[in-house]
């Protein structure tokens, strides 16, 4: 008897996959994920496709349902304000 894929199972898978991407610092391509030795043992590409339909669908779910993880994955490097000040032109304005 085949077990139905529940929404809870999808959310759990998406959360774990998102955590893996956050550790890496970027969204890993499917080919890279297949070759990765450090991926979660229970999260094979076959399992992701079985639960989510497609690998891309799983990535889309991360963006939609795990916005905090999505921000971690795509974190923007904060510029140092002192660097900007050092690069600013110094001079007096006329007037």
Chimera marker file (.cmm) of the C-alpha trace (Angstrom):
<marker_set name="trace">
<marker id="1" x="0.000" y="0.000" z="0.000" r="1" g="1" b="0" radius="0.5"/>
<marker id="2" x="1.418" y="3.348" z="-1.066" r="1" g="1" b="0" radius="0.5"/>
<marker id="3" x="1.546" y="6.116" z="1.514" r="1" g="1" b="0" radius="0.5"/>
<marker id="4" x="-0.013" y="9.418" z="0.467" r="1" g="1" b="0" radius="0.5"/>
<marker id="5" x="2.210" y="12.462" z="0.404" r="1" g="1" b="0" radius="0.5"/>
<marker id="6" x="0.902" y="14.812" z="3.043" r="1" g="1" b="0" radius="0.5"/>
<marker id="7" x="1.394" y="18.547" z="3.206" r="1" g="1" b="0" radius="0.5"/>
<marker id="8" x="3.263" y="18.084" z="6.488" r="1" g="1" b="0" radius="0.5"/>
<marker id="9" x="5.722" y="15.733" z="4.791" r="1" g="1" b="0" radius="0.5"/>
<marker id="10" x="6.301" y="18.300" z="2.033" r="1" g="1" b="0" radius="0.5"/>
<marker id="11" x="6.931" y="21.069" z="4.547" r="1" g="1" b="0" radius="0.5"/>
<marker id="12" x="9.387" y="18.895" z="6.480" r="1" g="1" b="0" radius="0.5"/>
<marker id="13" x="11.292" y="17.993" z="3.307" r="1" g="1" b="0" radius="0.5"/>
<marker id="14" x="11.367" y="21.620" z="2.140" r="1" g="1" b="0" radius="0.5"/>
<marker id="15" x="12.632" y="22.776" z="5.546" r="1" g="1" b="0" radius="0.5"/>
<marker id="16" x="15.455" y="20.215" z="5.564" r="1" g="1" b="0" radius="0.5"/>
<marker id="17" x="16.425" y="21.022" z="1.975" r="1" g="1" b="0" radius="0.5"/>
<marker id="18" x="16.355" y="24.738" z="2.801" r="1" g="1" b="0" radius="0.5"/>
<marker id="19" x="18.620" y="24.174" z="5.798" r="1" g="1" b="0" radius="0.5"/>
<marker id="20" x="21.089" y="22.345" z="3.542" r="1" g="1" b="0" radius="0.5"/>
<marker id="21" x="21.050" y="25.225" z="1.046" r="1" g="1" b="0" radius="0.5"/>
<marker id="22" x="21.502" y="27.753" z="3.868" r="1" g="1" b="0" radius="0.5"/>
<marker id="23" x="24.581" y="25.856" z="5.071" r="1" g="1" b="0" radius="0.5"/>
<marker id="24" x="25.965" y="25.948" z="1.532" r="1" g="1" b="0" radius="0.5"/>
<marker id="25" x="25.054" y="29.600" z="1.062" r="1" g="1" b="0" radius="0.5"/>
<marker id="26" x="23.379" y="29.098" z="-2.311" r="1" g="1" b="0" radius="0.5"/>
<marker id="27" x="20.774" y="26.959" z="-4.073" r="1" g="1" b="0" radius="0.5"/>
<marker id="28" x="22.536" y="23.826" z="-5.263" r="1" g="1" b="0" radius="0.5"/>
<marker id="29" x="21.726" y="22.574" z="-8.769" r="1" g="1" b="0" radius="0.5"/>
<marker id="30" x="20.209" y="19.111" z="-9.090" r="1" g="1" b="0" radius="0.5"/>
<marker id="31" x="23.358" y="17.665" z="-10.665" r="1" g="1" b="0" radius="0.5"/>
<marker id="32" x="25.524" y="19.102" z="-7.906" r="1" g="1" b="0" radius="0.5"/>
<marker id="33" x="23.057" y="17.825" z="-5.286" r="1" g="1" b="0" radius="0.5"/>
<marker id="34" x="23.232" y="14.312" z="-6.763" r="1" g="1" b="0" radius="0.5"/>
<marker id="35" x="27.039" y="14.317" z="-6.458" r="1" g="1" b="0" radius="0.5"/>
<marker id="36" x="27.166" y="15.943" z="-3.015" r="1" g="1" b="0" radius="0.5"/>
<marker id="37" x="28.537" y="13.743" z="-0.266" r="1" g="1" b="0" radius="0.5"/>
<marker id="38" x="27.395" y="16.032" z="2.533" r="1" g="1" b="0" radius="0.5"/>
<marker id="39" x="23.677" y="16.101" z="1.706" r="1" g="1" b="0" radius="0.5"/>
<marker id="40" x="21.186" y="14.715" z="4.243" r="1" g="1" b="0" radius="0.5"/>
<marker id="41" x="21.190" y="10.919" z="3.963" r="1" g="1" b="0" radius="0.5"/>
<marker id="42" x="17.411" y="10.547" z="3.869" r="1" g="1" b="0" radius="0.5"/>
<marker id="43" x="16.965" y="13.314" z="1.285" r="1" g="1" b="0" radius="0.5"/>
<marker id="44" x="17.953" y="11.660" z="-1.960" r="1" g="1" b="0" radius="0.5"/>
<marker id="45" x="17.065" y="13.345" z="-5.253" r="1" g="1" b="0" radius="0.5"/>
<marker id="46" x="14.650" y="10.475" z="-5.883" r="1" g="1" b="0" radius="0.5"/>
<marker id="47" x="12.876" y="11.172" z="-2.574" r="1" g="1" b="0" radius="0.5"/>
<marker id="48" x="12.624" y="14.893" z="-3.361" r="1" g="1" b="0" radius="0.5"/>
<marker id="49" x="11.042" y="14.187" z="-6.754" r="1" g="1" b="0" radius="0.5"/>
<marker id="50" x="8.748" y="11.552" z="-5.237" r="1" g="1" b="0" radius="0.5"/>
<marker id="51" x="7.415" y="13.944" z="-2.596" r="1" g="1" b="0" radius="0.5"/>
<marker id="52" x="7.525" y="17.281" z="-4.429" r="1" g="1" b="0" radius="0.5"/>
<marker id="53" x="7.086" y="16.270" z="-8.077" r="1" g="1" b="0" radius="0.5"/>
<marker id="54" x="10.202" y="18.118" z="-9.245" r="1" g="1" b="0" radius="0.5"/>
<marker id="55" x="13.417" y="19.433" z="-7.739" r="1" g="1" b="0" radius="0.5"/>
<marker id="56" x="12.531" y="22.912" z="-8.985" r="1" g="1" b="0" radius="0.5"/>
<marker id="57" x="9.169" y="22.610" z="-7.262" r="1" g="1" b="0" radius="0.5"/>
<marker id="58" x="10.952" y="21.950" z="-3.980" r="1" g="1" b="0" radius="0.5"/>
<marker id="59" x="13.097" y="25.063" z="-4.482" r="1" g="1" b="0" radius="0.5"/>
<marker id="60" x="9.961" y="27.098" z="-5.253" r="1" g="1" b="0" radius="0.5"/>
<marker id="61" x="8.371" y="25.844" z="-2.015" r="1" g="1" b="0" radius="0.5"/>
<marker id="62" x="11.416" y="26.978" z="-0.046" r="1" g="1" b="0" radius="0.5"/>
<marker id="63" x="10.992" y="30.475" z="-1.462" r="1" g="1" b="0" radius="0.5"/>
<marker id="64" x="7.248" y="30.502" z="-0.753" r="1" g="1" b="0" radius="0.5"/>
<marker id="65" x="6.932" y="28.724" z="2.609" r="1" g="1" b="0" radius="0.5"/>
<marker id="66" x="10.354" y="29.245" z="4.206" r="1" g="1" b="0" radius="0.5"/>
<marker id="67" x="11.114" y="32.956" z="3.613" r="1" g="1" b="0" radius="0.5"/>
<marker id="68" x="13.560" y="33.116" z="6.532" r="1" g="1" b="0" radius="0.5"/>
<marker id="69" x="15.622" y="30.288" z="5.059" r="1" g="1" b="0" radius="0.5"/>
<marker id="70" x="15.370" y="31.871" z="1.614" r="1" g="1" b="0" radius="0.5"/>
<marker id="71" x="16.854" y="35.071" z="3.053" r="1" g="1" b="0" radius="0.5"/>
<marker id="72" x="19.678" y="33.060" z="4.656" r="1" g="1" b="0" radius="0.5"/>
<marker id="73" x="20.406" y="31.333" z="1.361" r="1" g="1" b="0" radius="0.5"/>
<marker id="74" x="20.454" y="34.614" z="-0.555" r="1" g="1" b="0" radius="0.5"/>
<marker id="75" x="21.896" y="36.842" z="2.129" r="1" g="1" b="0" radius="0.5"/>
<marker id="76" x="23.238" y="40.132" z="0.912" r="1" g="1" b="0" radius="0.5"/>
<marker id="77" x="26.635" y="41.107" z="2.167" r="1" g="1" b="0" radius="0.5"/>
<marker id="78" x="26.318" y="44.267" z="4.209" r="1" g="1" b="0" radius="0.5"/>
<marker id="79" x="28.707" y="46.931" z="3.091" r="1" g="1" b="0" radius="0.5"/>
<marker id="80" x="30.855" y="48.482" z="5.757" r="1" g="1" b="0" radius="0.5"/>
<marker id="81" x="29.727" y="52.118" z="6.123" r="1" g="1" b="0" radius="0.5"/>
<marker id="82" x="33.290" y="53.173" z="6.908" r="1" g="1" b="0" radius="0.5"/>
<marker id="83" x="34.436" y="51.845" z="3.550" r="1" g="1" b="0" radius="0.5"/>
<marker id="84" x="31.861" y="53.998" z="1.808" r="1" g="1" b="0" radius="0.5"/>
<marker id="85" x="32.991" y="57.050" z="3.767" r="1" g="1" b="0" radius="0.5"/>
<marker id="86" x="36.627" y="56.411" z="2.909" r="1" g="1" b="0" radius="0.5"/>
<marker id="87" x="35.775" y="56.237" z="-0.788" r="1" g="1" b="0" radius="0.5"/>
<marker id="88" x="33.681" y="59.425" z="-0.707" r="1" g="1" b="0" radius="0.5"/>
<marker id="89" x="35.239" y="62.474" z="-2.279" r="1" g="1" b="0" radius="0.5"/>
<marker id="90" x="36.463" y="65.049" z="0.168" r="1" g="1" b="0" radius="0.5"/>
<marker id="91" x="36.175" y="68.666" z="-0.782" r="1" g="1" b="0" radius="0.5"/>
<marker id="92" x="34.438" y="71.871" z="-0.012" r="1" g="1" b="0" radius="0.5"/>
<marker id="93" x="31.283" y="72.937" z="-1.715" r="1" g="1" b="0" radius="0.5"/>
<marker id="94" x="31.215" y="76.421" z="-3.161" r="1" g="1" b="0" radius="0.5"/>
<marker id="95" x="28.699" y="78.692" z="-1.689" r="1" g="1" b="0" radius="0.5"/>
<link id1="1" id2="2" r="1" g="1" b="0" radius="0.2"/>
<link id1="2" id2="3" r="1" g="1" b="0" radius="0.2"/>
<link id1="3" id2="4" r="1" g="1" b="0" radius="0.2"/>
<link id1="4" id2="5" r="1" g="1" b="0" radius="0.2"/>
<link id1="5" id2="6" r="1" g="1" b="0" radius="0.2"/>
<link id1="6" id2="7" r="1" g="1" b="0" radius="0.2"/>
<link id1="7" id2="8" r="1" g="1" b="0" radius="0.2"/>
<link id1="8" id2="9" r="1" g="1" b="0" radius="0.2"/>
<link id1="9" id2="10" r="1" g="1" b="0" radius="0.2"/>
<link id1="10" id2="11" r="1" g="1" b="0" radius="0.2"/>
<link id1="11" id2="12" r="1" g="1" b="0" radius="0.2"/>
<link id1="12" id2="13" r="1" g="1" b="0" radius="0.2"/>
<link id1="13" id2="14" r="1" g="1" b="0" radius="0.2"/>
<link id1="14" id2="15" r="1" g="1" b="0" radius="0.2"/>
<link id1="15" id2="16" r="1" g="1" b="0" radius="0.2"/>
<link id1="16" id2="17" r="1" g="1" b="0" radius="0.2"/>
<link id1="17" id2="18" r="1" g="1" b="0" radius="0.2"/>
<link id1="18" id2="19" r="1" g="1" b="0" radius="0.2"/>
<link id1="19" id2="20" r="1" g="1" b="0" radius="0.2"/>
<link id1="20" id2="21" r="1" g="1" b="0" radius="0.2"/>
<link id1="21" id2="22" r="1" g="1" b="0" radius="0.2"/>
<link id1="22" id2="23" r="1" g="1" b="0" radius="0.2"/>
<link id1="23" id2="24" r="1" g="1" b="0" radius="0.2"/>
<link id1="24" id2="25" r="1" g="1" b="0" radius="0.2"/>
<link id1="25" id2="26" r="1" g="1" b="0" radius="0.2"/>
<link id1="26" id2="27" r="1" g="1" b="0" radius="0.2"/>
<link id1="27" id2="28" r="1" g="1" b="0" radius="0.2"/>
<link id1="28" id2="29" r="1" g="1" b="0" radius="0.2"/>
<link id1="29" id2="30" r="1" g="1" b="0" radius="0.2"/>
<link id1="30" id2="31" r="1" g="1" b="0" radius="0.2"/>
<link id1="31" id2="32" r="1" g="1" b="0" radius="0.2"/>
<link id1="32" id2="33" r="1" g="1" b="0" radius="0.2"/>
<link id1="33" id2="34" r="1" g="1" b="0" radius="0.2"/>
<link id1="34" id2="35" r="1" g="1" b="0" radius="0.2"/>
<link id1="35" id2="36" r="1" g="1" b="0" radius="0.2"/>
<link id1="36" id2="37" r="1" g="1" b="0" radius="0.2"/>
<link id1="37" id2="38" r="1" g="1" b="0" radius="0.2"/>
<link id1="38" id2="39" r="1" g="1" b="0" radius="0.2"/>
<link id1="39" id2="40" r="1" g="1" b="0" radius="0.2"/>
<link id1="40" id2="41" r="1" g="1" b="0" radius="0.2"/>
<link id1="41" id2="42" r="1" g="1" b="0" radius="0.2"/>
<link id1="42" id2="43" r="1" g="1" b="0" radius="0.2"/>
<link id1="43" id2="44" r="1" g="1" b="0" radius="0.2"/>
<link id1="44" id2="45" r="1" g="1" b="0" radius="0.2"/>
<link id1="45" id2="46" r="1" g="1" b="0" radius="0.2"/>
<link id1="46" id2="47" r="1" g="1" b="0" radius="0.2"/>
<link id1="47" id2="48" r="1" g="1" b="0" radius="0.2"/>
<link id1="48" id2="49" r="1" g="1" b="0" radius="0.2"/>
<link id1="49" id2="50" r="1" g="1" b="0" radius="0.2"/>
<link id1="50" id2="51" r="1" g="1" b="0" radius="0.2"/>
<link id1="51" id2="52" r="1" g="1" b="0" radius="0.2"/>
<link id1="52" id2="53" r="1" g="1" b="0" radius="0.2"/>
<link id1="53" id2="54" r="1" g="1" b="0" radius="0.2"/>
<link id1="54" id2="55" r="1" g="1" b="0" radius="0.2"/>
<link id1="55" id2="56" r="1" g="1" b="0" radius="0.2"/>
<link id1="56" id2="57" r="1" g="1" b="0" radius="0.2"/>
<link id1="57" id2="58" r="1" g="1" b="0" radius="0.2"/>
<link id1="58" id2="59" r="1" g="1" b="0" radius="0.2"/>
<link id1="59" id2="60" r="1" g="1" b="0" radius="0.2"/>
<link id1="60" id2="61" r="1" g="1" b="0" radius="0.2"/>
<link id1="61" id2="62" r="1" g="1" b="0" radius="0.2"/>
<link id1="62" id2="63" r="1" g="1" b="0" radius="0.2"/>
<link id1="63" id2="64" r="1" g="1" b="0" radius="0.2"/>
<link id1="64" id2="65" r="1" g="1" b="0" radius="0.2"/>
<link id1="65" id2="66" r="1" g="1" b="0" radius="0.2"/>
<link id1="66" id2="67" r="1" g="1" b="0" radius="0.2"/>
<link id1="67" id2="68" r="1" g="1" b="0" radius="0.2"/>
<link id1="68" id2="69" r="1" g="1" b="0" radius="0.2"/>
<link id1="69" id2="70" r="1" g="1" b="0" radius="0.2"/>
<link id1="70" id2="71" r="1" g="1" b="0" radius="0.2"/>
<link id1="71" id2="72" r="1" g="1" b="0" radius="0.2"/>
<link id1="72" id2="73" r="1" g="1" b="0" radius="0.2"/>
<link id1="73" id2="74" r="1" g="1" b="0" radius="0.2"/>
<link id1="74" id2="75" r="1" g="1" b="0" radius="0.2"/>
<link id1="75" id2="76" r="1" g="1" b="0" radius="0.2"/>
<link id1="76" id2="77" r="1" g="1" b="0" radius="0.2"/>
<link id1="77" id2="78" r="1" g="1" b="0" radius="0.2"/>
<link id1="78" id2="79" r="1" g="1" b="0" radius="0.2"/>
<link id1="79" id2="80" r="1" g="1" b="0" radius="0.2"/>
<link id1="80" id2="81" r="1" g="1" b="0" radius="0.2"/>
<link id1="81" id2="82" r="1" g="1" b="0" radius="0.2"/>
<link id1="82" id2="83" r="1" g="1" b="0" radius="0.2"/>
<link id1="83" id2="84" r="1" g="1" b="0" radius="0.2"/>
<link id1="84" id2="85" r="1" g="1" b="0" radius="0.2"/>
<link id1="85" id2="86" r="1" g="1" b="0" radius="0.2"/>
<link id1="86" id2="87" r="1" g="1" b="0" radius="0.2"/>
<link id1="87" id2="88" r="1" g="1" b="0" radius="0.2"/>
<link id1="88" id2="89" r="1" g="1" b="0" radius="0.2"/>
<link id1="89" id2="90" r="1" g="1" b="0" radius="0.2"/>
<link id1="90" id2="91" r="1" g="1" b="0" radius="0.2"/>
<link id1="91" id2="92" r="1" g="1" b="0" radius="0.2"/>
<link id1="92" id2="93" r="1" g="1" b="0" radius="0.2"/>
<link id1="93" id2="94" r="1" g="1" b="0" radius="0.2"/>
<link id1="94" id2="95" r="1" g="1" b="0" radius="0.2"/>
</marker_set>
